[in-house]
Each structure stands twice: as C-alpha cells, then as structure tokens.
Amino acid sequence: MIALLKTYSWQELRHHPWRNLAAVVAVMLGVALAFSVHLINASALDEFSNAVRTINGEPDLSLRGMQGPFDETIFARVAQLEGVAAVSPVLEMSTYAQAPGQARVTLRVVGVDALVIARVAPALMPQPVEGADRMALFAPNTLFFNAAAAKALNNSTLQLQSELTFKPVTVAGQVSASGAPLGVMDLGAAQELFGKVGLLSRIDLRLQAGVDRATFVRNLTTDPTWPAHLTFSKPDDAAEQASNLSSAYRVNLTVLALVALFTGAFLVFSVLSLSVAKRAQQFALLGVLGLSGTQRLKLILWESLILGLLGSVSGIALGTALAALALHWLGGDLGGGYFTGAAPALQWSAWAAGVYGGLGVAAALVGGWWPARQAQRLPLAQTLKGLGGGALESKSHWISLILIASSAILAWLPAINGIPIAAYVSVALLLLGGISALPWLVGGLLERVAPWVARTTLPLLAVERARRVRETAAVAVSGVVASLSLAVALTVMVASFRDSVTQWLDRVLPADLYVRSANSLGASDTVYFSPALVKAVAQIEGVQRVQPLRQLSLLLDSTRPPVVLIARPLDDPDRDLPLIQPALPVPAGQIGIYVSEAMVDLYDAQPGTVFKPLIKAFKPLEDAQQAGEAIFFVAGVWRDYARQTGTITLDKRTFEALTGDVRANDLALWLQSPNDLVRVQNTIRQLADPSGSGAGALLEFGSSAQIRATSLKIFDRSFAVTYWLQAIAIGIGLFGVAASFSAQVLARRKEFGLLAHLGLTRRQILWVVALEGAAWTSLGALAGLALGLGVAVVLVKVVNPQSFHWTMDMMLPWARLLSLCGAVVVAGTLTAWLAGRAAASKDAVLAVKEDW
C-alpha cells in the first residue's frame, strides 16, 4: 500500500509540474540563501583562522600593549621569567604600499627577529630568492612578501608610506604565510623605517614543558611591579574575536534568508490545498474503496515531502553556486567588513547541507500538514456528490492570545551569547498568534460591516459568505498576512535605521571639509598628520577653524576585539556628540569620557560611573604619575553607527597630556566660503608634499555633503536585498490567495451554478468573487499591517540593540506602508477575480444537475 501511495503521489506531481514548481522554487530560495550565507561565512572564518595561525604561529602566549606599541625594554624582563623557553619580539603595523604605475595596496608589515622567529612562527621565516645574499634577512629597507602581497604588488621595488612620506624598499624573497597581503622584514629595520625605534607590538612566548599557562599569567598580572598596560592573549583569541564579532551579522542574514522558507511553507500549503480540492472526489472514491483517512493523510504528506526534497536538493546546489560566486567575486566580506581582504576557497560542509536541507523539508511538511488533515477528514458521501469538503474546524482564540502574550514576554529577555534568540522566537510566536487569530478577527470585523451592506445584493452575498466561512477565509489570507507583516516590519526597520543614520550624519559632520590620512584604523599609527602640518592647514587663507582628530585601538579585553579611542576637541559635548541624554557634570579631579552604546553593553560603562578598565590602558607621563593615576568618569553615551565593537571619546588636550601623542588622523575644516573648497584642497596637498614626491595625492578629501551622500548610498545598497525579499514574500502570499480561491471555486461550483439559475449574470458572479477577494485581502492587509508593526517594534527596539549594540528612533513611513497595503488589496482582488472566472462558466451551471 505504501508503494502504491508513493506512486500515486509521484504521478500527481509529475502531471502538474507548473502548479508545483512555485512551491519547489520557494523552498529552494530559502534553502539556497541560508546555506550560501553559512558557506560564505564558514569559508571566510576558516581562511581567517588559518592566516592568524600562520602569521602568529603557535606561541603559548602573546604579550600586547593595551594602547598599542610598548617599550622594548620589557623584552629583557620577559626573557628572564621563570618557565619561559623562548621569546620572539614582533613589531607589526598596517600601511600602504605602491609599486610604480600601480594603485596603493593596504599592506601589513611585520618586523621579526629572524634568529628566533622559526621556533615560534615558522611561516614568517624569510626565504631569500635563489642567489640572494643570506644577510638580506637583516638588511634595511628589505621586504619578504607572502603570496597575496606578491600578486597585488608584482614588482621588486616599491614604496611604503610612513606618515605622509614614501620610503623605498626592495623585495628580496618570500614567506609562506597565507591570508591578506603581508610583508616581513627585520625587526630593527622596521623600527627605523617607520620611526618606532625602541617599540614593540607584541612579544610571543613559548613556555617550558609542564608550565601551566593560566597560572603563569595569574602570577604575573597579580605582581604589583608588572606594568598594568600590558595584557596577555592566547593564539586563537583573534579568530574567536572575529567569529564572535560576525556572529550577530551572519545570524541576522540567515534569519532573513529563512523568511523565504517561512513564506514557502504557506505556498506549499496553498498548492496542496488546491490539489486536494481538485482531487476531493478521487479521495472520496478511494475512501469508499477502502483507503483510510490516515492513508489519505500520508499520501498528501508524501507529496509535500517530495516537494520539500526537490526544493532542498536544488537549494543546496544553488546555495553552493551562489557561495562560490560570492567568494570569487566579492571575497568573504559578507558585506559587513569582518573579513576584508580575505579571498577564501569554498569550504563545503555535508552536515550544514543536511541541516539546511532538513529545514527545507520541514517547511514543506509543515505546509502540507493542514491539506493532509483536510484530505483525511473528507466526508466521503458528501464529497462524492460534489458538495465540498465541509467547513474547517473553529479554534479557540485563547490559544492565539497565549501565543501573543508569550511573544511579548520573550521579546524583552536578554540575548544569549550576543544572539537575540528570545527575540527571534518572540517574532515567530507573534506571527503564529496573529495568524491563528484571523478567524476571530474576520468574524468580528465582518459582523460590523454586514449591516452597512444589508441593502445591496452583491456586497451582501460576498460579506455574508466570508463571515459564515471565516475559517476558510482566514486560511486563504494567511499567506498574505505572513508575507505582508514581514514586508511591513522590514520596511519600518529600514526606514527607522535610515532616518536615524541620516540624523546621526548631520550631527557628526558639522564641518565643510574633511581630510583623512588613512582609510583604516589599523594604519592610524603609521599614516598620520604631524602637528606642524595641522598648524599650517589652520593658517590657510579661507579656513576659519581646524579640528584635529586622533584615533587608535585600545585592547581593553584580550578576548574581545579592540575598541576605538577617539581624541577630539570637546568644548561642548552636548553639541559636538550625538548624545542620547544630556552630558553629566564631571567631578573635580576626574576625566570625562563619552562612550558609545556598545561600551555600555559590552563593558558595562554606565553613565555616572568610573570606568576602571581604561585606567590601566594609559601609561602616564612622569609628571602625571606624581599627580596620581587618571580616573575616567563616564559623562555620557552617544550613538555610533560606524563601529560595532565600542568607541570611547575624550578631549584631545587631555589625551595629549596623558600620552604626549600630538598626532592627528583626520582634520575637520570650517571654511569662510563654500567656493574655497577646491582651492583649500589643492593648498593642503601642496603643504603635505613639499618635495613633490606625490604624497599629497594620498590624502582623502570629502565635503560633508559628499560623505553624507556616499554613506546613504552604501546604506541603500546594503539593504537592497530586503526589498527583493519583500517582493518575493508578497508574491508568494498572493499566489496563496490565488490557489485558495481556485480551490474554493472548485468546491463551490454548484453554489455558483445555483446563483446563475436564480438569475445572476456572469458579470455579477465575478463581482461576488471579486468582492470576497477584496474583503478577505483587506482584512489580511489590516492584520498584516498590525502584525508587521508589532514585529517592527521587536526588530527596532530589541533585535538591533542586542545584535549590534545601537539604538534607533522608531519611524513609520505611513505613505509607503499604506501604498504597500493598498497594492496588496488591489492585487488580491484581481487575483480573486481571475481565479473566479471559472465560477461563471457553463460547467458551473451544469454542475447543479449532478444532484437531480
């Protein structure tokens, strides 16, 4: 019997390929999008981890400065520590390299001690070209490239940028390290080339056998003589940081991709509902011949299983192709900037394919369950006479209320490991609760509408029919409600985010012109403006005011990515920063700092408290030490949509007093006249390049209007995929309406035939069907709008803060939302009219004679 059911299901699907193709495509898209996101991220993370392992080697511990490079005198003390077997000093920095006739390339330069590096990180051991002098390992201005650097800079002579000048270097060999472009040189040569004599970025330690790493670190960090601004990290910390940083981004992408599966389940439901309606008399005849209700249920589930398998297998194949293309053309960036520069090979995973394929099959089975139950419960005698399959069972609305209440409770639970799992479950429960409450909503609203149409025949027929079969109406519009609610939620979220970013840009871009020395934070300590250049720029004719800005990385926690420290003039923090609340007064003797929202979430930097982790990050000058250590008071929290890991801002004069660092990375200029913009830019280029070496061309300029327009363009391009997903979801919902109305037409052929015998014309019957479609889709649009706004509140107020640690103001684009709902109602009405054309055919009139 099972084999017979499988054969029957397969033959049914094979003879109606176009009807079932839409369901297969819906499942395929959901599986493909989710699986491709997983493959891209897994491949990029694997490549990043391999690169970190080859570059950092396999030391037991790495010693780093919280505020960047530290004094190399600490090396002698570390080398003499008990339990240390080997130490390797390293100076690493990010800069720009340029070969003759080529564009600049971001290059990571690592200075090493060639005598000890092979014991700790053999992949960084320089290998001179054949015939080269062995002493080239220690030669000044000599680099050894990895494969990525050699491909990007195919020349033996090139220039490296230090400050705003070029330094000539020679490529004398290679290293085996993988990853982004990398150059290795002698430690002393690197210190001299970049003006960092006496400084190190890290010290790698290999411990003696039997030495416990945790005990070793604890004994050192509890020693009062140990420098507090130095911290230990493990070799795998960098890969773990990248994984944790990108986890929220990739989970959100995956959830967004699985939206297609959610709506795909409704499409499978619609397709199989139509199939059951068309074959109702066949099922009734099979039932009379001995096919039980359970066997009829299994038959439909077999069909949904086949649809799910076809969609999942094709989705896995399509997802693999999409991931391979994305990795080839776009790298592993994922659009979020987490793995910039990596061009990883595809890492295909059988278990991941099984998981995402299983999700596709599960979605198809869920969509096929209700049609299968309908086939199981067919009244055999009534169906054989063509009198339809009976009304659907009415469900208690208390279940819906419980689901919605549970959703409200879960929405405000904290994230788990930085992932808003409870919020995602809240959205799912809200949608399920809202959709399950549709019969109650349909009945309640149509009962209020019925008196208004009591004196008009055709609207009365449509409204009464929809009101009496509210369960069927709810099923018909469930796809529209699901798709429209998600479309509304995404529309509100994107509009709110864009509006907040626009306001934020207006606050953070008050100047007329901006000048940047480097476009990456990693190069901020290598490429910068000198105090003399800043002073010269301020004296340019037409420049009213110059505001220098210094930014650098702070490693407050070795298990987390570095935070960004911004030093800028803060004469009036409420005016200069987009603070969420007015700034607090700073207590006497303390230093006011202003943190981003991510600092509050990740480091508990609450306003009005002293932020102790920052105290040991600064190594005070000698005169500052006599006055005691600096105490940092959190005086305000501001929105920072540019950085996810956390940002600390303090006054630049205070920063210079604490560190002696008077360099700048960015300049904000206020001009006397907008017409001076081009002239001032050319003058700055000349000041930055007095020798004519071409260094002035390395500066990046942008007016506030240009930066604002570029930022919003990038924003719109980043969220363009959401509009495609909205269109796909709504299309699936409308297809569900068409399939449901087609099924209704088949079940109501005699009803419409009777109306024709009573005198209704073909046009009037079509009007009845169209009015029913208008009533149903209007209710669906109303419910979808309400549910969508509820989901949008969760996305804006919970998911975004928990995932990315920033908040935004809720913004409702009513014109766009009402246009979206109106388009759905018009499309649903037209879809119902097209599906109802068969109701006015001669077959419907003749069908009445079947009972005579």
N, C-alpha and C positions, 0 to 999 in steps of 0.2 A: 504494500500500500504506500509506503514511504517513497519508493522509487517511482510509483505512479504519480504521486503528488509533485515530486520534483520535475518529472517530465512535463506534466500539465502546466506547472508554473513557468518552466523554461519556454515552452511553446507559446504561452500567452505573451511573455515579454518579447519573444522573437518576432511575433506577428504585429506588434505595435511599437516599433523602435523609436519613432519620433516622440510619441507620448512619454516614453520612459527616459528619453535622452536628457530632458531638462533635469530630472531628479538625479541622474548619474552625474551630470555636469555640476550641479550644486554641491554634491558630496565631494566630487573631485576638486573643486576650487578650494573648499575648506581644508581638505587634507593637504593639498599642494602648498597653499600659503603657509600653513602652520609648520609643515615638515621642512619647507625651504628655509624659514626663519631659524629653525633648530639647526639645520645643517650649516648655514652660513655662520651662525654664532659658534657652534662647536668647532668648526674648522678654523675660524679666526682665533678662538681661545687656545686651541691646540698649538697653532703656529706661534702665538704669542708666548705660550708657556715654554715651547722648545727654544725660542730665541732667548728668553730670560735665562734658561738653564745653560745655554751655550755661552752667553755673554758673562753672566755672573759666576759660572762654574758651579762647583759643588762644595762651597765652604760650609762649615758648620754654623758660622755666624758672620754677619756683616755689621760693622760699626759705622754709623752715619751721623751727621750733624743735623739737628732739628731745623737749623736755619741755613742749611747749605754747606759749603766748604768750611773746613775747620783747620786749625793749626796742625802742621805735620809733626810737631814735637810730641804729640800724643802717641805717635807710632813707636817711639823707643820704649815708652811705658808699656804699651800693649804687647810688644815683642818679648818683654821680660816677665809677663804674667805667668804664674804657675799653671800648668795644664795646657799651654799653647804650644802646638807643634810647628805651625808655620803661619806667617802673616804676609799679606800681599797688599801694598798701598796702591790706591787707584784714584785717578782724577778723571772724572767724566763730565762732559758738558755737551750741550746742543748748540750748533752754529749753522752757518750756511757755507756751502762750497760752490765754486763756479769754475768751470773749465772754459777755455777760450771759445767764444761763439755759442755757448750754451746758457740755458737759464739756471738760476740759482736752485740748489737742491739742499733740503734740510739734511744735515749730517750729524750723527752722534759720534763724538770723538772721545776715545778712552786712552788715557795715559797710564802705562803699566810699567812695572819693573820686570824686564824680560828674564832676569835671573831666577825669579820665583814664581812667575805667573803660570808656568807649565804645571806646577804642583796643585794649583787651586782652580784655574780656569784654562785648561789646555786649548780650548777653542779660540782664545785670544792670543795665543803664541804667534808672533810674527814669523812669516816664512818668506825670506827674500827670494826674488826671482833668480832663475838659474844664471850663474855667472856673476851675481852681485857680491859686493863685499859683505862678509859676515858682520862687520861692525856697523852696517847700516841699521841694525836693530837699535843702536844708541845715537844715531846721527840726528842732528837738529833738523827741523822742518821736513821730516820724513814720515810718510804715512804708509800703512798697510791696510788695504781695503778688503771687506768681505764681498761676496758675490753681488749683493744688491747694490752696493756702492760702485763697484766696478762697472755694472751695467748702466747705472744712471750717470756716471762720470767717466766715460770711456776716454781717459787721457792720462798721461803720466805726469803732466804738470798742471797744476790748478792753484786756486787761491782760496784761503779760508778767511772768513770775516771775523774780526775781533774788534769790538766797539764799532766804529764806523769806518774802519780801515781794512784793507785786504793784506793778507800775509801769504807770500808764495810758498808752496810746499811741493814735494815730489813724492810720487807713488813708487815704492820700491818693492812691493810684494803683496802678499795676501794673508788673510786669516780665514779659518774655517767656520767662524761664527755665522749663524743664519739670521734671518729677520730683516728689519729695515736697514737702509744704508748706514754703514758703520766704518769708522777709521780708527786704527790703533797706532799709537806712537809711544816713544819712550816717555816715561813719567817726567823727567827733568825737562825734556824738550817741550812737552805740552805745557808745563808750568811757565816756562819762559815765553812760549809763543802767545799765550793768552793772558799774560800778566798776572799769573796766580802763583808766583814763587812762594814756597812755604805753605801751600794749601793742599789739602786732600779732600776728595768727595766721600770716600769710604775706605775702610780697611777690612779686608776679608781675612777671617781666622779659620784655621784648621786646628781642632783640638786634639789632644793626645787620646789614645785609646783608653776607654774607661771613664773619661771625664763627662759628667752629666751636664748637658747644655743649660738646662733650666737653673741648676744650682750655680753654675759658673756665672750666669747673668745676674742672678739674685745677689750673690756675694759682692759683685762689682757695683751694682746700682744702689745697694744699701751702704756702700762705703762713703762717708761724708766727704772724702777728698776726691771722689770721682766727679768729673765735670758733668753737671746736670744737663747740659745742652747736647750731650751725645746719647744716642739710643741704639739698641741692638735690634736687628731684624733677621728673620730666617730666609733661606734661599727661595722658598716658594711663596713668600709674602707678596711679591709683585704680581704673580699670576693669580693669587687668591684675591688681591685687591681689584684687579681688572675684572675677574669673574663676578665679584660682589657688586662692583660699580655698574656693570652692564646687565645685571640680573633683572632689575626692575624694568629696564628698557625692553629687553627681549621678552619678558613675560607679558608686558603690555602689548607688544606686537603679536605675540602668539594668541592672546585672548582676542585681539581684534580680528585675527585671521579665523579663529574658531567661531566668530559671529556668522560666517558663511555656513558653517556646519549647523548652527542653531536654526537659521532660516531654511537650510537644506532639509532638515527634518520635517519642517512644515510642508515643503514641496513634495517630499516622498509621501507624506500623509495625503496631500491633495491628489497626487497621481493615483495612488492606490485606492482612495475613496472613489474616484471616478471609475477606476477599473472594477471595483466591487459593485458599483451602481449599474454599470453596463452588463455585468455578468450575474446580476442578482437572480434572474430566473434559472440560469445554469446551476448556480449553487443550490437553489431550492430543489431543482430536479435531482441533483446529485444527493441532496439530503434525503429526498424521498426514496432514492435507490440505495440508501444505507450509509452515506458519508456523514459521520457525526459532526457536531458543532466544533469539537476540539480539532478534528482533522481539517475542517474548513479554516480554522484559525491558523493551523500550522501551514496550510497552503499559502495564505497571504504572507505569513512571516518568511516562508521560503522565498517568495518573490522580493520582499524587502531586503532579505539577506543577499540575494543575487545583485540587486541594485547597489547595495552598500559595498559588496565586494568589487563590483566593476568600478564604482566611483573611487574606492580606496586604492585599488591597484593602479588605476590611471592617475590618481592624485599623487601617489608615491613617485611614479615615473615623472610626472610633470614637475613636482617639487624638486626632484633631483636635478632635472634640467635647469629649472629656474635658479637653484643654488649655484650650479656650475657656471651659468652665465653671469650671475651677480658677482661671484668670486673672481671671474676672469676680467670683467669689465670694470667693476666697482671696488674690488678688494673685499676685505671682511669688515668694513667700517659699520655696516648696518644703518648708516645714516645718523648715528649717534656720536661719532667721534671717539669711540672707545678703543678701536684698533687701527688708527690711522697709520698708513704706510705699510701695513701687512698685506701681502698678496698670497694667501694660503692656498694649499691644494685641498680639494674636496675630501672630507673625511666622512664616508658613508657609514651609517650605523644601522645594523639589522634590527636591534632592539627598538631604536627610535622609530624605524619604519613600521615595526609591529604595533607600537603604541599608537601612533597617529593613524595607521590603517585601522586599528581596532576602534578608535574614536569615530571614524567614518562609518564603520559597520554598525556601531552602537547607535549613531544618529539615525541611520536608515531603519534600524529595528524599532527605535522609539517612534519614528514617524509612521511605521507600518502597524503599530500595535492597535490603534483605535480602529482603522479599517478592518483589521483582522477580527477584532471583537464584534464589529458590525456584521461581518460575514458569519461569525459563529452564532449570533443571536437572530438571524433572519427568521421571520415567521414563514414557514415553508408554504403553507396553503395560500396565504395572502399574497406572497411574492409570486407564486406560480400564476396567479390571476392578474399580475401586473399592478397590484395596488400599493407598491412601495414597501420599504423595509421598516416602516414604523418610526416613531419618534425616538430620539435619543433620550437616555435617562437624565433626569434632572439631578444635579448635585447640590449639596448644601453650600450656601455661601460662607458658612463659618470656616470651612477649610481655606477659602481664599483670604478671609480676614486673618487667620492664624499665620498664613504664609507672609502676608504683607507686614504683620506685626513682627514676625521673626526677622524679616528683612530690615526693618527699622532698628532692631536691637543689634544685629550683626554689623550694620553699617558703621557704627562708631567704635567697634573693637579695634585694638591696635594691630599693626602689621606684624607678621611673623617672618623674622629674618629679612626685614625690609620689603617683603612682598605683601600687598594688601589682600590676602586670601579671603579674609572675612568679608571685605567689601565686594569682591567678585561674587562670592556666594550670596551676598545681600542683593546684588543686581539680578542674579538668576532667580532667587525667591520672589523678588518684586515682580519680575516679568511673569513668572508662573502664577503667582497670586492674582495679578491683574487680568491675565488671560482667562484663568479659571472663573473669575468673577464676571466675565462677559455676559452669560445668560441672565444673571441678576440685573446687570446694567441695561441690557437690551430690553428686558421686560419692564423695568421701571421707567425708562425714558419713553418707550413706545406707548405705554399706558397713558402718559401725559400728552403725547402727541395725538393719540387716537381721537379725542373729542374735536380737535381742530380740523380733521379731515372727514368727519362723520357725514357731511352733506355732499361729498364728491366721491363718485363711484370708484374710479381707478385708484386714486391715492388710498381710499379706504381699504380696497382689496389688498394693496401692497402692504400697508401698515398692519392690518389685522393678520395677514398671513405671516409676516415677520414676527409679530407679537405672539401668535399661537405656537409657532415652532422656534422659540427663542434659542433652544439648544442647537438646532441646526444652523440658525443664523450666526450664533457665536462661533461654531466650528468653521463656518465659511469665512469669517473675517479674522480668524485668529492669526493667519499668516500676515494679513495687513497690519494688525495690531503689533505683532512681534517686530516686523521689519520697520514700520513707521516709528515705533518707540525707540528703536536703536538709532534710526536716522535722526530723530529729534534730539536724542541725547548727544550724539556726536556733533550735530550742528551747534548746539548750545555750548558744548565743551570747547570746540574750536573757536567759536565766536568770543567766548569769555577769555580764553587764553590769548587770542589775538588782540582783543581790546586791552587786556592787562599789559601785554608786551608793548603795545603802542604807547600807553601812558607811561610805562617804565622807560622807554626810549626817550620820551620827551623830557623826563626828569634827569636821566644820566647823560644826555647830550645837549647841554645848555650852550656850549661854545660854538663859534662859527667854523673853526677848522681844527682838525685833529691830525697829529703826526705820530707815527708809530715806528719804533726802531726794529721790532721783531713781531712776527705774527703768531708766535707760540710762547707759552710760558717757559718752556724748557730753555729757550735761548735768551731769556731775560737777564741772565747773569753774565752773558758773553757779549751780547749786542745791546748797546745802551747809548744814551746821550751823556756827555760829560757836563759838569757844572758850567764850564766855560761856554759851551755851545748853547746851553739853556739861557745863559745871561746874554749872549749875542742875539739870540732869537727875540728876546724881550726888547731889544733896542732897535729892532727893525721898524722903519717908518710905516705907520698904519696899524701897528699892533698895540692894542690898548692894554692887554693883560695876558700873561702866560701862566698856566698852571701845570707844573710838572707832576708826574705820577710815577711811582716806583712800585713794581710788583715782583713778588718772589714766592717760592714754595716754602711751606713750613710742614715738617714731618712731626705732627703732634702725637701720632699713634702709629707705630710701625705696622700694625695690622690693617690700617686704613690708608686710602690714598692721601697724598699731601693736600693741605688746604692752601688757599691763596691769600697772601697778605698784601694788601693794597695800602700804600702810604701816599696820601694826598693832602693838600691843604683843606682843613675843615674849620673854617671860621664860623660857619653856621650849619651844623649837621642837619637840622630840620629842612634847610633849603638845599644843601649840597647832596643829600642822600634821599632815596625814596623810602623813608622810614615808615613802618606800619603804624607806630604810635609815636607821639612827641618824645624827643630825647629827654633822658633823665639827667638831673644835675650831677656832675661828677664830684665825689667827695674830695676834700682837700688832701693833697699828697698822693692821689691816685691818678692813673692814666685812663682816660676814657677811650673805649674801643666800641665799634659798631659792627655787629656780626650779621651774617645772612641767616635766613631761616634754617638752612641746612645745619648750621652750627648749633642751633637750639636742639634740633632733633638728634644729631649725631654725637654732640659733645656736651649737651645739657648746659649750654651757655645762656642761662636765663637772664633777662634784663634785671638790673639791680643787684647782681651778684658779682663777686670777684672770680675771674676766670683764671684759675691756677695753672692749667696746662701751658698757658702762654708764658708764664714767668720764667720757666727754665729754658724756653726756646731762645731767649735773648742772652747773649753773653755781654754784660755791661762793660762799658769802658772803665778805666781805672778810677776816674773821678766819680763815676756813677756808683761804683762799688762802695765808696766811702759814705755815700748818702743812703745806702741800703738798697735792697733789690726792688725792682719795679713792681708795682701792684696794678693789675689791669682790671678796670671796672667796666662791666657791660652796660653801656649807657643807652643802647637802642638796638633794634632789629630792623633790617632792611631787606627788601626783595631783590634777589639777584637771579635773573633768568638765564644768565650766561654760564654759570658754574653750578654744578650739582654736588660737589664734594665739600663745599663750605668756603666762606670768604670772611676775612677779618679786615676791617678798615680802621686806620688810626691816622692822626695828624702827622704830616710828613716831617714837620720840625721836631716832633717828639721822637719819631723814628730815627732821624739823623743824630739826635742827641744820644740815643741808646746804642746805636750801631756804628756811627761815623760814616755810614754809607750815604753819599750825596748824589749818587747816580739817578737817572730817570729813564724810564722805558717809553713813556707816552707824554705828549705835550698837547694841552688844550689851549687854543688861542682865540681871544676875542678881538675882532678887527673893528677898526673905525668905520669901514665901508665894505659892503659885500663885493664891490668892484675890485677890491685889492686882493682877492683870493688867489688868483693866478700869479700875480707879482710876488706875493709873500711866499708862495710855494717855491718859486724859482730862486728867491733870495735864500731860503733855508737850504736848498740843495747846494748852492754855492758855498754857504757857510760850513756845511757838513763835508765838503770836498774841496778844500783849498788847493790841494795839489793836482786836481784834475784826474784822479785815478778812477773815477766812476763810482765812488762810494755814495755820492748824493743820489744816484738813481736807485739805491737800495731802500730809501725811505718810502714809507707808505703814507699817503695823504688821503683825507676824506672829510668832506663837509658833513655837518650834522644831517642835512637832508639826504646826502648820498648814503651815509651809513644807515640811516633810518629806512630808506627805500630798499637797500640791499638786504637788511635784516628781515624786513617784512616779506621780501621776495623769497628768501630762503625759507621763512616760516610757511608761506603758502605752498611752496613746492614740497616741503616735508609732509604737509597734511593733505596733499592732493589725493593720496590713496584712500583717504577716508570718504571722499566724495564718490569714488568708484565703488567702494563697499556699500555706501548708502544706496546707490543706483541699483546694484546687484540685489541687495536685500529687498528693496521695494518692488523690483521686477519679480522676484520670487513670490512675494506676498500677493501681487496682482495675478500671477499665474495660479496661485492657490485659489483666489476668488473665481477665476475662470473655470478651474477644474471643479470647484464646489458647485457653481451654478450649472455646469454641464451635467454633473451628477444629479442635481435637483430636477433639471429638465427631464432627464430620463425617468426619474421616479414619479414625475408629475404629468406624464403625457396624457393620461386620462383626465386629470383635473383641467388641463388646458383645453383638451378636446371638449369637455363638458361646457366650459366657458364659451367656446366657439359655437356649440349647439344652442346656447342660451342667447346668442346674438352678438357677442363681442367680435369685432373685426380683428384681422391680423395685426393692424397697427395698434389697436387697443391692448391686445395681449402683450405685444412687445413693450408698450408703455408700462404695463403692470410689472413685467420682469425688470425693466429699467428702473422703475421707481423702487422696487425691492432692493436692487443693487445700490441705488442712491441712499436708501435708508440704512442698509447694512454697512456700506463703506463710510457713511457719515458717522455712524456710531463707532465704527472701527477707528476712524480718524480722531474722533474725540477721545476715545480710550487710549489710542496710541500717543496722542499729544500729552495726555495726563501722565501716562506711564513714562514717556520719554523725559518729561520734566523731572519726575522723581529719580530716574536713572541719572540724569544730568547732575542733580544735586550730589549724588554719591560720587560721580566721577570728578566733579569740580572740587567738592569740599573734603573728600576722603581719599580717593584713589591717587590723585595728583600729589597732594601733600605727603602721603605715605610713600609713594614711589619715588618722587623726585625732590621732595623737601622744599616745595614752594607753594604758595597760596595764590589765588587769583580772585578777582571780583566776579560775581555771577552777572552775566549779561545775556538778556533774552532778545534775540533778533526776531521780533514778532512778525515783521513783514515776511521774512524768509520762512518762518515756521508756518504761518497761515497759508502762504503760497504752496508750501510742501503739502499741507493737509488738503488744500483745495485741489491740487493736481491729483492727489490720490483718490479723492471723491469722484472727480471727473473721469479719471481712468477706470475706476471701479465700476461706475455707472455704464460707461461704454463697453467695458468687458462683459458686464451682465447682459447688456442688450445684444451683443454679438453671440453670447452663449445661449440666449433665449430665442434666437431666431428659429431654432429647431422646434420650439414650442408652438409656433404658429403654422407649422407645415401640415400638409394633408394627412400625414401619418398620425399626427396627434389627434386630428378629428376622427379618423377611422378607428383609433385605438379604443374609443368609447364602446364600439360594437363588440369588443372582445368579451364583455360580460353579458351580452344579450343572447 
